[in-house]
Amino acid sequence: MAYSRKRIDPLDLQPRKAIGVNLPFRGPGGLSSTYESKDAIKVNILNYFLTGKNERMLNVDFGAGLRNLLFENATEIGLSEVKESIIESLGGMFPRVIVNKLTLEMNPKTGVIVMHMTYSISETNIQDSLAINFEA
């Protein structure tokens, strides 16, 4: 009988210890915390996608710059190139994140582009998804 061994991040073994800052900023003093690796990784990826190139001081390489990429090339052909760029830049910044599926859907009438991504984290059993709406 085969079984799969579940690897648990050591940070997840202490359930009351915060390991990251949650988005959106709500809570006492404006900040709330994440307590599991799965949530912290998701917030880090979301923060990466919503940050523009050269936007973060002292770490100008952080950020996917998706707003500029998406609305500069808002055609079906351009969206396929953006997908490749997203996967490549995400792999460079988060090497343990494996993109399982990435879709970009454009609605020309409303000017909204929806990005939906499912991903997993290597060497763990963490799987999650993320959806972001970009408005022109």
Summary of the structure (lengths in Angstrom):
residues: 136
radius of gyration: 16.7
end to end distance: 53.2
largest distance: 54.0
contacts: 336
relative contact order: 0.15
helix: 34%
strand: 25%
